[in-house]
Amino acid sequence: MAARLAFDRVACLRGDRLLFEGLSFALEAGGAALLTGPNGAGKSSLMRIAAGLLPASAGAVVREGGAAFTGETAALDPRLPLAQALGFWAKLDGASPTDVDAALDRMAIANLAQVPVRLFSTGQRKRAAIARVIAGRAAIWLLDEPGNGLDAASVDRLAEAMAAHRAAGGIVVVATHQPLALPGAVEIALGMRA
Ligand SMILES: Nc1ncnc2c1ncn2[C@@H]1O[C@H](COP(=O)(O)OP(=O)(O)OP(=O)(O)O)[C@@H](O)[C@H]1O
């Protein structure tokens, strides 16, 4: 899997607030970054820039390989059974039904395949959003608070999925307030600016 994500002196201005500036890092295949900082420091904004969803206010971003971003609004159709909701994205992402099945197994939600997403608990919804990223086969995973609402077994599954993705040459960027196993990750600590 060819993957690279590099920020070169990137700045992020939202409204009239400068969230960060001069931010540089480079992740190669198998690399990971752990993004920390208080609420509002700009973690989600940084991931949006990394995904190409928000332009950097200054600096340059190099992204090689597709990116998958899970934010708070993981857009799985709530009316559809999980397998169908994931299948919709799989088609767009160029993934196969086998990829979807493997992702359901990875997050241990294969038993929910025929259950409409609107009936899911918070943690099940989160696991489904992670399964969507896994199934999509993007090289760069941008995970915003992926551990939120997950039970201990699901946190372990997430850690295994991230490790397997990196072992296959993928890149993982995680924003989190909770400890998550991400060995050898670059730490990017964003602070609050006046
Ligand atoms: N569209 C927007 N226009 C202007 N300001 C915005 C916009 N979206 C977010 N912001 C502001 O940018 C700041 C950073 O938000 P962001 O979501 O990146 O923070 P975060 O570090 O991910 O926070 P949290 O830990 O709460 O998830 C916040 O002050 C937020 O209000």
Ligand as a Chemical Component Dictionary entry (heavy atoms), coordinates in Angstrom:
data_LIG
# 
_chem_comp.id                   LIG 
_chem_comp.type                 NON-POLYMER 
_chem_comp.pdbx_formal_charge   0 
_chem_comp.three_letter_code    LIG 
# 
loop_
_chem_comp_atom.comp_id 
_chem_comp_atom.atom_id 
_chem_comp_atom.alt_atom_id 
_chem_comp_atom.type_symbol 
_chem_comp_atom.charge 
_chem_comp_atom.model_Cartn_x 
_chem_comp_atom.model_Cartn_y 
_chem_comp_atom.model_Cartn_z 
_chem_comp_atom.pdbx_ordinal 
LIG N1  N1  N 0 -16.778 26.131 10.227 1  
LIG C1  C1  C 0 -16.155 26.764 11.215 2  
LIG N2  N2  N 0 -15.992 28.115 11.182 3  
LIG C2  C2  C 0 -15.362 28.744 12.185 4  
LIG N3  N3  N 0 -14.874 28.141 13.257 5  
LIG C3  C3  C 0 -15.004 26.823 13.323 6  
LIG C4  C4  C 0 -15.644 26.058 12.331 7  
LIG N4  N4  N 0 -15.613 24.768 12.703 8  
LIG C5  C5  C 0 -14.967 24.722 13.875 9  
LIG N5  N5  N 0 -14.609 25.947 14.253 10 
LIG C6  C6  C 0 -13.878 26.284 15.498 11 
LIG O1  O1  O 0 -12.571 25.801 15.399 12 
LIG C7  C7  C 0 -12.123 25.444 16.714 13 
LIG C8  C8  C 0 -11.487 24.063 16.653 14 
LIG O2  O2  O 0 -12.483 23.072 16.411 15 
LIG P1  P1  P 0 -12.083 21.542 16.228 16 
LIG O3  O3  O 0 -13.351 20.796 16.067 17 
LIG O4  O4  O 0 -11.027 21.411 15.202 18 
LIG O5  O5  O 0 -11.437 21.224 17.681 19 
LIG P2  P2  P 0 -11.069 19.845 18.361 20 
LIG O6  O6  O 0 -9.666  19.990 18.910 21 
LIG O7  O7  O 0 -11.320 18.715 17.441 22 
LIG O8  O8  O 0 -12.082 19.798 19.586 23 
LIG P3  P3  P 0 -12.772 18.562 20.381 24 
LIG O9  O9  O 0 -11.731 17.998 21.317 25 
LIG O10 O10 O 0 -13.856 19.250 21.156 26 
LIG O11 O11 O 0 -13.288 17.595 19.367 27 
LIG C9  C9  C 0 -13.317 25.566 17.649 28 
LIG O12 O12 O 0 -13.184 26.759 18.376 29 
LIG C10 C10 C 0 -14.482 25.628 16.706 30 
LIG O13 O13 O 0 -15.519 26.423 17.231 31 
# 
loop_
_chem_comp_bond.comp_id 
_chem_comp_bond.atom_id_1 
_chem_comp_bond.atom_id_2 
_chem_comp_bond.value_order 
_chem_comp_bond.pdbx_ordinal 
LIG N1  C1  SING 1  
LIG C1  N2  SING 2  
LIG C1  C4  DOUB 3  
LIG N2  C2  DOUB 4  
LIG C2  N3  SING 5  
LIG N3  C3  DOUB 6  
LIG C3  C4  SING 7  
LIG C3  N5  SING 8  
LIG C4  N4  SING 9  
LIG N4  C5  DOUB 10 
LIG C5  N5  SING 11 
LIG N5  C6  SING 12 
LIG C6  O1  SING 13 
LIG C6  C10 SING 14 
LIG O1  C7  SING 15 
LIG C7  C8  SING 16 
LIG C7  C9  SING 17 
LIG C8  O2  SING 18 
LIG O2  P1  SING 19 
LIG P1  O3  DOUB 20 
LIG P1  O4  SING 21 
LIG P1  O5  SING 22 
LIG O5  P2  SING 23 
LIG P2  O6  DOUB 24 
LIG P2  O7  SING 25 
LIG P2  O8  SING 26 
LIG O8  P3  SING 27 
LIG P3  O9  DOUB 28 
LIG P3  O10 SING 29 
LIG P3  O11 SING 30 
LIG C9  O12 SING 31 
LIG C9  C10 SING 32 
LIG C10 O13 SING 33 
# 
